[in-house]
């Protein structure tokens, strides 16, 4: 990492479509010194926001026009940073921004790209099976080519990312997602799906090294997406959706470090920290700044 410039860009969005929540996170991380901790250049926030709390009857997505505009804005804002050769760190915001990043990757280089998706959820709902209609339920499906055409078509080709080069890591909602009717990873063509218990059993560092090597071999370059709800409630209370189980901060660092430090990794995003749920000392926010420093330093 020391040979590459790190550039931060904020994407202040929350798929609930109302003020506050995860859209506050880029600003709070800046206040907590994330640029200094990573020795990074700060490119500021992109001018995007998800608005509207109603589920659009045609698309099935909450705040639909602004979701499309947000992903287009992320694509157009992140692509020049990637093209510069900098290691790009996108500060979310929520998971709804991931298709925009995938489109940016494909816009800069039309060739293959891999995705290491570290998340407590599979995020393989489509607009009709999602129980909430929030775009944050759908990013993996969209990247793999399933879902709204305006979103699956953000890049030069569909799918944005070949499902064979998507790895789902440390999720723990498979039974719930199956019960709600979400498309399962194997039906999308994703064969690298390692749940939280399996990551912990094999060892997070070993999983990270193995997946980094595979994505580099299969795609040549890859992106890392980290949703902080992959952590346990004890480790990360300041995230909107809580589940039983989860990784510790040390385990997440061990998993993400070999992925982010691999020469084929071009950047990462950190998502779903909600400052409104943090304490007055910003304990969770500070822990995440420290986590990124451990992963990238």
Secondary structure, 3 states (H helix, E strand, C coil): CCCCCEEEEEECCCCCCCCCHHHHHHHHHHHCCHHHHHCCEEEEECCCCCCCCCECCCCCCECHHHHHHHHHHHHHHHHHHHHCCCEEEEEECCHHHHHHHHHHHHHHCCCCCEEEEECCCCCCCCCCCCCCCCHHHCHHHHHCCCCCHHHHCCCCCCCCCCHHHEEEEEECCHHHHHHHCCCCHHHHCCCEEEEHHHHHHHCHHHHHHHHHHHHHHHHCCEEEEEEHHHECCCCCCCCCCCCCCCECHHHHHHHHHHHHCCCCEEEEEEECCCHHHCCCCCHHHHHHHHHHHHHHC
